Amino acid sequence: MDEVGLPPGVLNFVPGDGSTIGDLLVTHPKTRYISFTGSMEVGLRVNELAARTQPHQIWIKRVIAEMGGKDAIVVDSELKDFGDTVRGVVQAAFGFQGQKCSACSRVIVDEKIYDKFCNALVEEAKKLKVGDAKENPNLGPVINEKSKNSITEYIRKGIDEGGKLIYGGKEVNEKGYFVEPTIIRDVEPDATIAQEEIFGPVLAVIKSKNFDNAMEIANGTIYGLTGAIYTKSKKKLERAEKEFFVGNLYLNRKCTGALVGVHPFGGFNMSGTDSKAGGRDYLGLFMQAKSIAEKVK
C-alpha cells in the first residue's frame, strides 16, 4: 500500500480479540462502511450491531459480509470416467486443510455410481501428504488447537449419526494441530456434518436417488456460497444454472479457485451479502452516489 502511494493512516492493522476490538470498530459512530469476512455467527453479530444507531451517528452504516458455506459438488450418474471429478472433489475438499469458506464439504453422488466413486475418492485421498509446511506437504496444520478439537468432534458426531468412516479420522503423529483428510460416506442430508460448516478437512459423501434429488439435497442448507456439478448432460448443466442456488457455480470443475477479475466471489442466504468481491462493481459498495442537476438559462 505504501508503494502505490496510500497516505499514512488510511490502512491500519489493529490486532485484538474480536469481541473487544471488533465490537468497538463496528459500533463507533464514525464508522461508515464495514467489510467483514468470517463465520456466520460473527457476521450476523456485526450486522446486528451496525444496525443500531449510536449517539452522534449521522448515517446508516453499510455492511458487506462474506460468511460461511456448506458447499456441495454434485456428481451425475452419466459420468463413466470420473478421474477429473475425483481429483476436483479432493482438491476442493482438502486444499488449505478445508479452511476455506468455498471448500467442498459435501459431495452428492448418484446411487448408480456411488460405491465406485467412494472407492475412487479414497484412492485419491491416499496420495495426500500431511505434515510440516517446510516439507511441502499437501496438508499442513489447522489454525489452532480449538479448531482441531472442533473438527475431531465433528468427525465423531458424523460417525455417531450413522456415517461410515472410509478414510482418515486418525491422529497425525506431528507436532502441531494436524488433522487427517477425512471422508465419511452414507451421510444423511440432514446430518450435522451435512448442515454445519466444519472449516476443516472433512468431506461428507451423500447418496442421491437421481438428479432431482441431488438438486434438492444441494439446496438443503441455510448457506448459498459455492457449488459445482459434474455431468455430460447439457440439459442438466442448464438446470443447475437455474436451480442450484449459490453465488458461485462451477460447471464440470471444482467449487474453489475464484480469480479476481475473472470470477467475482460472494454468496447469498447465510453465506453473506453477495457483494461479489473481485468484480468491477465491488468498489461502488464503498462509495456514495451524488446526482447534480443545474438549470441552464
PAZA-763888 format. One record per residue (C-alpha): x, y, z; residue number from 1. Coordinates in steps of 0.02 Angstrom, whole numbers, plus 50000, padded with zeros to 5 digits. Each point is the difference from the previous one (the first is absolute). Example, Ala and Ser with C-alpha at 12.3 -4.5 7.8 and 13.67 -1.06 7.14 Angstrom:
<pts>
<pt x="50615" y="49775" z="50390" resi="1"/>
<pt x="50069" y="50172" z="49967" resi="2"/>
</pts>
This chain:
<pts>
<pt x="50000" y="50000" z="50000" resi="1"/>
<pt x="50147" y="50116" z="50032" resi="2"/>
<pt x="50068" y="49962" z="49826" resi="3"/>
<pt x="49838" y="50055" z="49916" resi="4"/>
<pt x="49999" y="50163" z="50096" resi="5"/>
<pt x="49865" y="49971" z="50130" resi="6"/>
<pt x="50013" y="50141" z="50129" resi="7"/>
<pt x="50058" y="49951" z="50175" resi="8"/>
<pt x="49858" y="49957" z="50118" resi="9"/>
<pt x="49877" y="49943" z="49866" resi="10"/>
<pt x="50040" y="49816" z="50025" resi="11"/>
<pt x="50019" y="49937" z="50178" resi="12"/>
<pt x="50036" y="49830" z="50073" resi="13"/>
<pt x="49916" y="49985" z="50171" resi="14"/>
<pt x="50022" y="49826" z="50077" resi="15"/>
<pt x="49894" y="49947" z="50146" resi="16"/>
<pt x="49854" y="49896" z="50060" resi="17"/>
<pt x="49849" y="50017" z="49886" resi="18"/>
<pt x="49876" y="50028" z="50141" resi="19"/>
<pt x="50097" y="50154" z="50058" resi="20"/>
<pt x="50090" y="50074" z="49850" resi="21"/>
<pt x="49866" y="49943" z="49876" resi="22"/>
<pt x="49851" y="50063" z="50098" resi="23"/>
<pt x="50084" y="50168" z="50031" resi="24"/>
<pt x="50037" y="50026" z="49815" resi="25"/>
<pt x="49827" y="49946" z="49945" resi="26"/>
<pt x="49904" y="50107" z="50124" resi="27"/>
<pt x="50105" y="50157" z="49989" resi="28"/>
<pt x="49895" y="50145" z="49932" resi="29"/>
<pt x="50139" y="50050" z="49879" resi="30"/>
<pt x="49999" y="49827" z="49917" resi="31"/>
<pt x="49906" y="50011" z="49836" resi="32"/>
<pt x="50037" y="49840" z="49901" resi="33"/>
<pt x="50039" y="49828" z="50068" resi="34"/>
<pt x="50073" y="49859" z="49896" resi="35"/>
<pt x="50004" y="49837" z="50095" resi="36"/>
<pt x="50066" y="49827" z="49960" resi="37"/>
<pt x="49973" y="49860" z="50125" resi="38"/>
<pt x="49872" y="49885" z="50077" resi="39"/>
<pt x="49812" y="50015" z="49985" resi="40"/>
<pt x="49980" y="50027" z="50187" resi="41"/>
<pt x="50122" y="50146" z="50005" resi="42"/>
<pt x="49936" y="50072" z="49837" resi="43"/>
<pt x="49822" y="50004" z="50066" resi="44"/>
<pt x="50061" y="50085" z="50158" resi="45"/>
<pt x="50092" y="50131" z="49897" resi="46"/>
<pt x="49843" y="50031" z="49898" resi="47"/>
<pt x="49894" y="50015" z="50158" resi="48"/>
<pt x="50120" y="50121" z="50086" resi="49"/>
<pt x="50019" y="50105" z="49844" resi="50"/>
<pt x="49811" y="50021" z="49988" resi="51"/>
<pt x="49991" y="50084" z="50171" resi="52"/>
<pt x="50014" y="50189" z="49986" resi="53"/>
<pt x="50131" y="50071" z="50117" resi="54"/>
<pt x="50002" y="50174" z="50080" resi="55"/>
<pt x="50065" y="50131" z="49875" resi="56"/>
<pt x="49987" y="49878" z="49855" resi="57"/>
<pt x="49936" y="50089" z="49843" resi="58"/>
<pt x="49993" y="49858" z="49872" resi="59"/>
<pt x="49935" y="49824" z="49978" resi="60"/>
<pt x="50147" y="49882" z="50009" resi="61"/>
<pt x="50026" y="49884" z="49853" resi="62"/>
<pt x="50054" y="49820" z="50031" resi="63"/>
<pt x="50083" y="49890" z="49870" resi="64"/>
<pt x="50012" y="49824" z="50069" resi="65"/>
<pt x="50088" y="49844" z="49936" resi="66"/>
<pt x="49951" y="49860" z="50117" resi="67"/>
<pt x="49995" y="49811" z="50003" resi="68"/>
<pt x="49953" y="49864" z="49879" resi="69"/>
<pt x="49947" y="49819" z="49991" resi="70"/>
<pt x="50053" y="49977" z="49821" resi="71"/>
<pt x="49952" y="49849" z="49896" resi="72"/>
<pt x="50062" y="49916" z="49843" resi="73"/>
<pt x="49869" y="49899" z="49907" resi="74"/>
<pt x="50061" y="49848" z="49903" resi="75"/>
<pt x="49881" y="49938" z="49866" resi="76"/>
<pt x="49972" y="49818" z="49954" resi="77"/>
<pt x="50041" y="50028" z="49817" resi="78"/>
<pt x="50186" y="50016" z="50038" resi="79"/>
<pt x="50095" y="49844" z="49949" resi="80"/>
<pt x="50180" y="50054" z="50022" resi="81"/>
<pt x="50002" y="50114" z="50151" resi="82"/>
<pt x="50185" y="50019" z="50035" resi="83"/>
<pt x="49995" y="50190" z="49978" resi="84"/>
<pt x="49844" y="50008" z="50109" resi="85"/>
<pt x="50082" y="49904" z="50143" resi="86"/>
<pt x="50154" y="50111" z="49992" resi="87"/>
<pt x="49893" y="50155" z="49999" resi="88"/>
<pt x="49901" y="49944" z="50153" resi="89"/>
<pt x="50157" y="49955" z="50098" resi="90"/>
<pt x="50086" y="50163" z="49956" resi="91"/>
<pt x="49846" y="50102" z="50046" resi="92"/>
<pt x="49971" y="49905" z="50161" resi="93"/>
<pt x="50177" y="49993" z="50069" resi="94"/>
<pt x="50093" y="50150" z="49927" resi="95"/>
<pt x="50057" y="50116" z="50140" resi="96"/>
<pt x="49946" y="49861" z="50121" resi="97"/>
<pt x="49819" y="50038" z="49954" resi="98"/>
<pt x="50018" y="50170" z="50083" resi="99"/>
<pt x="49913" y="50093" z="49860" resi="100"/>
<pt x="49820" y="50061" z="50000" resi="101"/>
<pt x="49990" y="49934" z="49821" resi="102"/>
<pt x="50068" y="49827" z="50042" resi="103"/>
<pt x="49901" y="49848" z="49944" resi="104"/>
<pt x="49931" y="49925" z="50160" resi="105"/>
<pt x="49862" y="49898" z="49917" resi="106"/>
<pt x="50010" y="49893" z="49844" resi="107"/>
<pt x="49832" y="49938" z="49938" resi="108"/>
<pt x="50017" y="49844" z="49893" resi="109"/>
<pt x="49869" y="49908" z="49899" resi="110"/>
<pt x="49963" y="49828" z="50070" resi="111"/>
<pt x="50042" y="49918" z="49833" resi="112"/>
<pt x="50185" y="50042" z="50020" resi="113"/>
<pt x="50006" y="50030" z="50187" resi="114"/>
<pt x="50106" y="49852" z="50060" resi="115"/>
<pt x="50123" y="50016" z="49857" resi="116"/>
<pt x="50019" y="50186" z="50030" resi="117"/>
<pt x="50028" y="49977" z="50187" resi="118"/>
<pt x="50139" y="49876" z="49964" resi="119"/>
<pt x="50080" y="50121" z="49877" resi="120"/>
<pt x="49993" y="50141" z="50128" resi="121"/>
<pt x="50096" y="49895" z="50126" resi="122"/>
<pt x="50134" y="49955" z="49873" resi="123"/>
<pt x="50023" y="50183" z="49954" resi="124"/>
<pt x="50005" y="50056" z="50182" resi="125"/>
<pt x="50137" y="49872" z="50034" resi="126"/>
<pt x="50115" y="50104" z="49889" resi="127"/>
<pt x="49993" y="50147" z="50120" resi="128"/>
<pt x="50141" y="50031" z="50122" resi="129"/>
<pt x="49971" y="50081" z="50170" resi="130"/>
<pt x="50145" y="50085" z="50087" resi="131"/>
<pt x="50111" y="50149" z="50036" resi="132"/>
<pt x="49988" y="50139" z="49872" resi="133"/>
<pt x="50190" y="50000" z="49979" resi="134"/>
<pt x="49984" y="49828" z="49921" resi="135"/>
<pt x="49872" y="50065" z="49874" resi="136"/>
<pt x="49857" y="49883" z="50045" resi="137"/>
<pt x="49825" y="50006" z="49926" resi="138"/>
<pt x="49924" y="50037" z="50171" resi="139"/>
<pt x="50079" y="50100" z="50140" resi="140"/>
<pt x="49928" y="50032" z="50173" resi="141"/>
<pt x="49832" y="50080" z="50035" resi="142"/>
<pt x="50000" y="50173" z="50078" resi="143"/>
<pt x="50003" y="49955" z="50186" resi="144"/>
<pt x="49958" y="49872" z="50133" resi="145"/>
<pt x="49820" y="50061" z="50016" resi="146"/>
<pt x="49973" y="49970" z="49816" resi="147"/>
<pt x="50079" y="49827" z="50007" resi="148"/>
<pt x="49889" y="49950" z="50145" resi="149"/>
<pt x="49846" y="50065" z="49912" resi="150"/>
<pt x="50042" y="49905" z="49840" resi="151"/>
<pt x="50032" y="49836" z="50091" resi="152"/>
<pt x="49835" y="50022" z="50093" resi="153"/>
<pt x="49909" y="50020" z="49833" resi="154"/>
<pt x="50082" y="49840" z="49938" resi="155"/>
<pt x="49939" y="49908" z="50155" resi="156"/>
<pt x="49826" y="50071" z="49980" resi="157"/>
<pt x="49995" y="49952" z="49817" resi="158"/>
<pt x="50034" y="49819" z="50045" resi="159"/>
<pt x="49881" y="50002" z="50148" resi="160"/>
<pt x="49860" y="50061" z="49886" resi="161"/>
<pt x="50020" y="49853" z="49882" resi="162"/>
<pt x="50141" y="50050" z="49882" resi="163"/>
<pt x="50132" y="49872" z="49954" resi="164"/>
<pt x="50181" y="50055" z="50014" resi="165"/>
<pt x="50091" y="49940" z="49844" resi="166"/>
<pt x="50159" y="50104" z="50010" resi="167"/>
<pt x="50095" y="50103" z="50129" resi="168"/>
<pt x="49934" y="50043" z="50171" resi="169"/>
<pt x="50160" y="49948" z="50090" resi="170"/>
<pt x="50125" y="50099" z="50102" resi="171"/>
<pt x="50147" y="50067" z="49901" resi="172"/>
<pt x="50170" y="49970" z="50080" resi="173"/>
<pt x="50063" y="50177" z="49977" resi="174"/>
<pt x="50037" y="50144" z="50117" resi="175"/>
<pt x="49859" y="50119" z="49969" resi="176"/>
<pt x="49814" y="50004" z="49963" resi="177"/>
<pt x="49988" y="49875" z="49859" resi="178"/>
<pt x="49842" y="49914" z="49941" resi="179"/>
<pt x="49998" y="49862" z="49870" resi="180"/>
<pt x="49896" y="50026" z="49843" resi="181"/>
<pt x="49841" y="49910" z="50050" resi="182"/>
<pt x="49863" y="49923" z="49892" resi="183"/>
<pt x="49835" y="49941" z="50074" resi="184"/>
<pt x="49874" y="49914" z="49886" resi="185"/>
<pt x="49815" y="49959" z="50021" resi="186"/>
<pt x="49967" y="50169" z="50080" resi="187"/>
<pt x="49818" y="50050" z="50010" resi="188"/>
<pt x="49958" y="50169" z="49921" resi="189"/>
<pt x="49939" y="50068" z="50167" resi="190"/>
<pt x="50146" y="49934" z="50104" resi="191"/>
<pt x="50105" y="50124" z="50098" resi="192"/>
<pt x="50152" y="49984" z="49887" resi="193"/>
<pt x="49888" y="50028" z="49849" resi="194"/>
<pt x="49927" y="50160" z="50071" resi="195"/>
<pt x="50129" y="50090" z="50106" resi="196"/>
<pt x="50160" y="50080" z="49938" resi="197"/>
<pt x="50148" y="49901" z="50067" resi="198"/>
<pt x="50142" y="50105" z="49927" resi="199"/>
<pt x="50117" y="49853" z="49994" resi="200"/>
<pt x="50050" y="49850" z="49892" resi="201"/>
<pt x="49840" y="49899" z="50019" resi="202"/>
<pt x="49899" y="49945" z="49849" resi="203"/>
<pt x="49823" y="49932" z="50016" resi="204"/>
<pt x="49946" y="49883" z="49860" resi="205"/>
<pt x="49812" y="49999" z="49970" resi="206"/>
<pt x="49905" y="49880" z="49887" resi="207"/>
<pt x="49867" y="50071" z="49883" resi="208"/>
<pt x="49862" y="49902" z="49915" resi="209"/>
<pt x="50007" y="50103" z="49841" resi="210"/>
<pt x="50039" y="50175" z="49937" resi="211"/>
<pt x="49841" y="50076" z="50071" resi="212"/>
<pt x="50043" y="49930" z="50171" resi="213"/>
<pt x="50179" y="50063" z="49983" resi="214"/>
<pt x="49940" y="50178" z="49968" resi="215"/>
<pt x="49885" y="49989" z="50150" resi="216"/>
<pt x="50142" y="49942" z="50112" resi="217"/>
<pt x="50121" y="50129" z="49932" resi="218"/>
<pt x="49879" y="50142" z="50041" resi="219"/>
<pt x="49953" y="49926" z="50167" resi="220"/>
<pt x="50106" y="50111" z="50114" resi="221"/>
<pt x="49990" y="50177" z="50065" resi="222"/>
<pt x="50153" y="50048" z="49897" resi="223"/>
<pt x="50022" y="50048" z="49819" resi="224"/>
<pt x="50183" y="50032" z="49961" resi="225"/>
<pt x="50080" y="49883" z="49873" resi="226"/>
<pt x="49947" y="49842" z="49911" resi="227"/>
<pt x="50051" y="49893" z="49853" resi="228"/>
<pt x="49927" y="49868" z="49888" resi="229"/>
<pt x="50086" y="49868" z="49896" resi="230"/>
<pt x="49894" y="49929" z="49858" resi="231"/>
<pt x="50005" y="49962" z="49815" resi="232"/>
<pt x="49822" y="50062" z="49979" resi="233"/>
<pt x="49979" y="50175" z="49931" resi="234"/>
<pt x="49820" y="50004" z="50060" resi="235"/>
<pt x="50054" y="49962" z="50178" resi="236"/>
<pt x="50131" y="50136" z="49993" resi="237"/>
<pt x="49866" y="50122" z="49944" resi="238"/>
<pt x="49887" y="49943" z="50140" resi="239"/>
<pt x="50139" y="50025" z="50126" resi="240"/>
<pt x="50025" y="50178" z="49939" resi="241"/>
<pt x="49819" y="50036" z="50044" resi="242"/>
<pt x="49971" y="49886" z="50150" resi="243"/>
<pt x="50166" y="49984" z="50094" resi="244"/>
<pt x="49980" y="50145" z="50120" resi="245"/>
<pt x="50177" y="50060" z="50032" resi="246"/>
<pt x="50094" y="50161" z="49968" resi="247"/>
<pt x="50142" y="49913" z="49909" resi="248"/>
<pt x="49957" y="49851" z="49891" resi="249"/>
<pt x="50130" y="49894" z="49910" resi="250"/>
<pt x="49959" y="49883" z="49856" resi="251"/>
<pt x="50110" y="49846" z="49978" resi="252"/>
<pt x="50135" y="50068" z="50115" resi="253"/>
<pt x="50033" y="50015" z="50186" resi="254"/>
<pt x="49908" y="50127" z="50109" resi="255"/>
<pt x="50155" y="50096" z="50057" resi="256"/>
<pt x="50125" y="50114" z="49914" resi="257"/>
<pt x="49905" y="50159" z="49953" resi="258"/>
<pt x="50117" y="50125" z="49917" resi="259"/>
<pt x="49987" y="50188" z="50027" resi="260"/>
<pt x="49937" y="50083" z="49842" resi="261"/>
<pt x="49952" y="49832" z="49926" resi="262"/>
<pt x="49873" y="49923" z="50117" resi="263"/>
<pt x="49937" y="50127" z="50129" resi="264"/>
<pt x="49969" y="49915" z="50167" resi="265"/>
<pt x="49859" y="50007" z="50126" resi="266"/>
<pt x="49846" y="49905" z="50056" resi="267"/>
<pt x="49827" y="50029" z="50066" resi="268"/>
<pt x="49884" y="49929" z="50134" resi="269"/>
<pt x="50105" y="49979" z="50157" resi="270"/>
<pt x="50159" y="50006" z="49897" resi="271"/>
<pt x="49997" y="50188" z="49990" resi="272"/>
<pt x="49942" y="50153" z="49906" resi="273"/>
<pt x="50051" y="49936" z="49827" resi="274"/>
<pt x="50114" y="50150" z="49978" resi="275"/>
<pt x="50104" y="49912" z="49866" resi="276"/>
<pt x="50175" y="50047" z="50055" resi="277"/>
<pt x="50121" y="50007" z="49855" resi="278"/>
<pt x="49870" y="50070" z="49881" resi="279"/>
<pt x="49989" y="50170" z="49919" resi="280"/>
<pt x="49850" y="50052" z="50105" resi="281"/>
<pt x="50082" y="49962" z="50167" resi="282"/>
<pt x="50082" y="50171" z="50024" resi="283"/>
<pt x="49832" y="50085" z="49980" resi="284"/>
<pt x="49940" y="49918" z="50161" resi="285"/>
<pt x="50124" y="50110" z="50094" resi="286"/>
<pt x="49949" y="50162" z="49915" resi="287"/>
<pt x="49853" y="50120" z="50001" resi="288"/>
<pt x="49911" y="50057" z="49844" resi="289"/>
<pt x="49965" y="50186" z="49981" resi="290"/>
<pt x="49885" y="50061" z="49863" resi="291"/>
<pt x="50021" y="50183" z="49947" resi="292"/>
<pt x="49879" y="50097" z="49892" resi="293"/>
<pt x="50018" y="50178" z="49938" resi="294"/>
<pt x="49872" y="50109" z="49914" resi="295"/>
<pt x="50077" y="50084" z="49850" resi="296"/>
<pt x="49920" y="50162" z="49941" resi="297"/>
</pts>
